[in-house]
């Protein structure tokens, strides 16, 4: 049975809610593992058949903890996960596009196959208090996260990827 790995980082709860929504939907189709980026590593990537990466954008870049996951995992799996499908989700205060580009570049280096457009959920948090505050992701955005998880699960289950 194929499996999906959802790796995420979240400091204020937004990315966690997004990752949990995607993972819950995928679990209806396939075995799904949800891991914090700080706890995930090369063995987790090697044991999965597809991936969803979910992180906040901090200072116009992917969050440092997520970057650390990629740094720790990049070379140990290089050449060993080529062709596997991935999707990504970003929780951003205003833009999110650079975090999407950074993750896509890493995935390109691994020769992963992007199977869905990246989802950027914008919280519109602009000041320090809003940025650092706990987030509540609106239901319509969580529905989009569930769609990504369900599609990844169904695609892996049917052998489409």
C-alpha positions, 0 to 999 in steps of 0.5 A: 500500500502506498504511503504519504508523508506530510512534513510541516513546521508551525509556530503560530498554528496556521501551518499545523492546521493546514497540514492536519487537514491535508493529512486527515483527508489523505488518511481516508485513502492511504497510510499517511504520516504527519511529522513536524519538520524538526522530527522528520528526516531522510528515513521518513522520506525514503519510506514514503511514496509521496509528500506534502510539505507545509510551512510558514513563510518567514521574512520572505523565505521558508521557515528556518525549521523547514529549511533545516529539515531539507538541509538534513535530508537533502544529500542522504536521499539525493538520487533515491526519491526521484520521480515521487510526487509532491505538493506544497502548502504555505501559510503567509502573512502577505505573499508566500511566493518566495517560500513556494519557489524555494521549496520547488527548487529543492524538490527540483533538485530531488527530481520530485514531480509536482502534481498539484499547484502550490497552495498559499493561504494568506493570513494578512498578518502585518504587524509584530503582534498579528504575525506572532499571534496564534492563527485560525485558518478559515474553513474555506482554506482548510477545505482547499488543504483537504482537497490537496490531501485527498487528491494526493491520497487518491492519486497514490492509491490509484497508482497515477503518480 
